[in-house]
Amino acid sequence: MTEPSPTPEQRYTAIVEALGASPDVTEGAEPDRPRRGFGSSGLKAGGRIFAMLVRGRLVVKLPRQRVDELVAAGHGERFDANRGRPMKEWFVLAPTSALEWLPLADEALEFLRRGGRAR
């Protein structure tokens, strides 16, 4: 008998546990500045969001060229925050993609640590 696949929430919790151990990573809104909306429950470094769970899907901030590559390879699509315009540096991983969540979130964290600039 095979084990059931982890839920998106369980997969995201594993990311929070792994990357949240870093002193510069926080989850959710700051206690003194509660907010709702875009990224309010996401992972942040230096107060900037780099990964979040949206409607059961992993959303990460990556260089535009990397997002283009992932989309072209069929791993997902650009994130649209319900405004009718896909965001160039935000990627939504398709549920059918074989990509692992943690390495993708780690890649997003490193991108943010470089100031949100491509190498």
Summary of the structure (lengths in Angstrom):
residues: 119
radius of gyration: 14.1
end to end distance: 44.7
largest distance: 47.6
contacts: 310
relative contact order: 0.19
helix: 29%
strand: 21%
